[in-house]
Amino acid sequence: METTRSAERQRTAAEARRRELLEAADRVVLRDGPQASMNAIAAEAGITKPILYRHFGDKGGLYRALATRHTDALLSALRAALDAPAERRARVESTLDTYLAAIEARPQVYRFLMHPADDSATSAEAALSSERGFDVGRHSAPLLRRLGEELGQVIAERVDLGPDSEQMARIWGHGIVGMMHAAGDWWLGDRPCSRERLVRSMADLLWGRLAEAGDRDVQGGPGF
């Protein structure tokens, strides 16, 4: 019994330490964006880089942990927008706005998750640092796929799209995430219009078939 309690205490302490390290990484990413380095994160956490590697393996492991942390928070916010007691059009706009508001509020985190570590580095500079050569694109694709699958599941649960409804819902889920990501990336970089205008324009694009589709019976909440 004592061995079990000791193992549980060690697991709890390890989880708490991991959260502390992720919070330190977040602070560095908020400051440095895509240029955040393992050295800077270790210094922020008050540890050496080998200890950081012990917890996450390498920068890819740290990236995946941060991606999971932020994706979980984003999915929770998106589900809250979808569950709001409002008409469907209002919930569609609220969901789009929730995504854009999230990337606008923490643009450096977004750039760390979605863009190469140093777009301006020459090949010679990149050769000097393996961290500059970190292939964020290879890791960001699973993040977007997860968002697409989650949204597709929500649509399948809540919207009746007729024959092949489940497959259609997955297509819509990935398509909507792709649209949000591409349009949001462009908007965050160029700021060609207000967030409200972008939300309305994307909702207009989605609205045709969504306006016609029927809701499935969902206990405790509205449809899509």
C-alpha positions as CSV (number, residue, x, y, z in Angstrom):
1,M,0.0,0.0,0.0
2,E,2.8,2.4,0.9
3,T,4.5,1.6,-2.4
4,T,1.3,2.5,-4.2
5,R,1.0,5.8,-2.4
6,S,4.6,6.6,-3.0
7,A,4.2,5.9,-6.7
8,E,1.1,8.1,-6.8
9,R,2.9,11.0,-5.1
10,Q,5.8,10.7,-7.6
11,R,3.4,10.7,-10.5
12,T,1.5,13.7,-9.2
13,A,4.8,15.6,-8.6
14,A,6.0,14.7,-12.1
15,E,2.7,16.0,-13.6
16,A,3.0,19.2,-11.6
17,R,6.6,19.7,-12.7
18,R,5.6,19.1,-16.3
19,R,2.9,21.8,-16.0
20,E,5.4,24.2,-14.6
21,L,7.8,23.6,-17.5
22,L,5.0,24.1,-20.0
23,E,4.0,27.3,-18.4
24,A,7.7,28.5,-18.6
25,A,7.7,27.4,-22.3
26,D,4.5,29.4,-22.8
27,R,6.1,32.5,-21.4
28,V,9.1,32.2,-23.7
29,V,6.9,31.5,-26.7
30,L,4.7,34.6,-25.9
31,R,8.0,36.6,-25.9
32,D,9.9,35.0,-28.7
33,G,7.3,33.4,-31.0
34,P,8.7,30.9,-33.5
35,Q,12.3,31.7,-32.4
36,A,11.7,30.2,-28.9
37,S,14.6,27.9,-28.2
38,M,15.2,25.1,-25.8
39,N,18.0,27.1,-24.2
40,A,15.7,30.0,-23.5
41,I,12.9,27.8,-22.2
42,A,15.3,25.9,-19.8
43,A,16.6,29.3,-18.6
44,E,13.1,30.5,-18.0
45,A,12.3,27.4,-16.0
46,G,15.5,27.7,-14.0
47,I,16.9,24.3,-15.1
48,T,19.5,23.0,-17.6
49,K,18.6,21.9,-21.1
50,P,19.3,18.2,-20.3
51,I,16.7,18.3,-17.6
52,L,14.2,19.8,-20.1
53,Y,15.1,17.0,-22.6
54,R,14.4,14.4,-19.8
55,H,10.8,15.6,-19.6
56,F,10.1,16.1,-23.3
57,G,12.8,14.3,-25.3
58,D,13.5,17.1,-27.8
59,K,11.9,20.2,-29.2
60,G,9.4,18.1,-31.1
61,G,8.2,16.5,-27.8
62,L,7.9,20.0,-26.2
63,Y,6.1,21.3,-29.3
64,R,3.6,18.4,-29.2
65,A,2.9,19.0,-25.5
66,L,2.3,22.7,-26.1
67,A,0.2,21.9,-29.1
68,T,-2.0,19.5,-27.1
69,R,-2.3,22.1,-24.3
70,H,-3.5,24.9,-26.6
71,T,-5.6,22.7,-28.8
72,D,-7.5,21.4,-25.8
73,A,-8.2,24.9,-24.7
74,L,-9.3,26.0,-28.2
75,L,-11.6,22.9,-28.6
76,S,-13.2,23.7,-25.2
77,A,-13.8,27.3,-26.3
78,L,-15.2,26.2,-29.7
79,R,-17.6,23.7,-28.1
80,A,-18.8,26.3,-25.7
81,A,-19.6,28.6,-28.7
82,L,-21.4,25.7,-30.4
83,D,-23.4,25.0,-27.3
84,A,-24.6,28.5,-26.7
85,P,-28.3,29.0,-26.6
86,A,-28.7,31.0,-29.8
87,E,-29.9,30.6,-33.4
88,R,-27.7,28.5,-35.7
89,R,-26.4,31.4,-37.7
90,A,-25.3,33.2,-34.5
91,R,-23.6,30.1,-33.2
92,V,-21.7,29.6,-36.6
93,E,-20.5,33.2,-36.4
94,S,-19.6,32.8,-32.7
95,T,-17.6,29.6,-33.5
96,L,-15.6,31.3,-36.3
97,D,-15.0,34.4,-34.1
98,T,-13.8,32.2,-31.2
99,Y,-11.1,30.7,-33.4
100,L,-10.0,34.1,-34.7
101,A,-10.1,35.7,-31.3
102,A,-7.8,33.0,-30.0
103,I,-5.1,33.5,-32.6
104,E,-5.4,37.2,-32.3
105,A,-5.0,37.2,-28.5
106,R,-1.8,35.0,-28.7
107,P,-0.3,35.6,-32.1
108,Q,3.2,34.5,-31.0
109,V,1.8,31.2,-29.8
110,Y,0.0,30.7,-33.0
111,R,3.1,31.5,-35.1
112,F,5.2,29.1,-33.0
113,L,2.6,26.3,-33.6
114,M,2.0,27.0,-37.3
115,H,5.2,28.5,-38.8
116,P,8.8,27.5,-39.3
117,A,11.2,28.3,-36.5
118,D,13.0,31.0,-38.6
119,D,11.7,31.8,-42.0
120,S,14.5,34.3,-42.5
121,A,17.4,32.0,-41.8
122,T,19.7,31.2,-44.6
123,S,20.7,27.6,-45.2
124,A,24.1,28.3,-43.7
125,E,22.5,29.8,-40.6
126,A,20.1,26.9,-40.3
127,A,23.1,24.5,-40.4
128,L,24.5,26.1,-37.3
129,S,21.4,25.2,-35.2
130,S,19.3,22.1,-35.3
131,E,16.5,24.0,-33.5
132,R,16.3,26.5,-36.4
133,G,15.9,23.6,-38.7
134,F,12.9,22.3,-36.6
135,D,10.2,21.3,-39.1
136,V,7.1,22.8,-37.5
137,G,5.0,22.1,-40.6
138,R,5.5,18.3,-40.0
139,H,4.1,18.7,-36.5
140,S,1.3,21.2,-37.2
141,A,-0.5,19.0,-39.7
142,P,-1.7,16.6,-36.9
143,L,-3.0,19.6,-34.9
144,L,-5.2,20.7,-37.8
145,R,-6.3,17.2,-38.5
146,R,-7.3,16.8,-34.8
147,L,-9.4,20.0,-35.0
148,G,-11.0,18.8,-38.3
149,E,-11.9,15.4,-36.8
150,E,-13.3,16.9,-33.6
151,L,-15.5,19.4,-35.6
152,G,-16.6,16.7,-37.9
153,Q,-17.7,14.6,-35.0
154,V,-19.7,17.6,-33.6
155,I,-21.4,18.1,-36.9
156,A,-22.2,14.4,-37.3
157,E,-23.8,14.4,-33.8
158,R,-25.9,17.5,-34.4
159,V,-26.7,18.0,-38.1
160,D,-28.8,15.7,-40.4
161,L,-27.0,15.8,-43.7
162,G,-29.1,13.0,-45.3
163,P,-27.4,9.9,-46.9
164,D,-23.8,9.4,-46.0
165,S,-24.2,12.0,-43.2
166,E,-21.2,10.9,-41.2
167,Q,-18.8,11.1,-44.1
168,M,-20.2,14.4,-45.2
169,A,-19.8,15.7,-41.6
170,R,-16.1,14.7,-41.7
171,I,-15.6,16.5,-45.0
172,W,-17.3,19.6,-43.6
173,G,-15.2,19.4,-40.4
174,H,-11.9,19.4,-42.2
175,G,-13.1,21.9,-44.8
176,I,-14.2,24.4,-42.2
177,V,-11.0,24.0,-40.2
178,G,-9.0,24.5,-43.4
179,M,-10.9,27.6,-44.2
180,M,-10.5,29.0,-40.7
181,H,-6.8,28.3,-40.7
182,A,-6.1,29.7,-44.2
183,A,-8.2,32.8,-43.8
184,G,-7.1,33.4,-40.2
185,D,-3.4,33.1,-41.2
186,W,-3.9,35.6,-44.0
187,W,-5.9,37.9,-41.8
188,L,-3.5,37.8,-38.8
189,G,-0.6,38.7,-41.1
190,D,-2.2,41.4,-43.3
191,R,-5.1,42.7,-41.3
192,P,-7.1,43.5,-44.5
193,C,-10.4,43.9,-42.7
194,S,-11.9,43.8,-39.2
195,R,-12.4,40.5,-37.4
196,E,-16.2,41.0,-37.6
197,R,-16.1,41.5,-41.4
198,L,-14.0,38.3,-41.8
199,V,-16.4,36.3,-39.5
200,R,-19.5,37.5,-41.5
201,S,-17.9,36.7,-44.8
202,M,-16.9,33.2,-43.8
203,A,-20.3,32.6,-42.3
204,D,-21.9,33.7,-45.6
205,L,-19.7,31.2,-47.4
206,L,-20.8,28.3,-45.1
207,W,-24.4,29.3,-44.7
208,G,-26.1,27.9,-47.9
209,R,-26.2,24.2,-47.0
210,L,-26.2,24.8,-43.2
211,A,-29.3,26.9,-43.5
212,E,-31.1,23.9,-45.1
213,A,-29.9,21.1,-43.0
214,G,-32.0,19.8,-40.1
215,D,-30.9,19.4,-36.5
216,R,-30.5,16.0,-34.9
217,D,-32.0,15.5,-31.5
218,V,-29.3,16.4,-29.1
219,Q,-29.9,16.1,-25.3
220,G,-28.9,19.1,-23.3
221,G,-28.0,21.4,-26.2
222,P,-28.8,22.9,-29.5
223,G,-27.8,21.5,-32.9
224,F,-24.9,22.9,-34.9
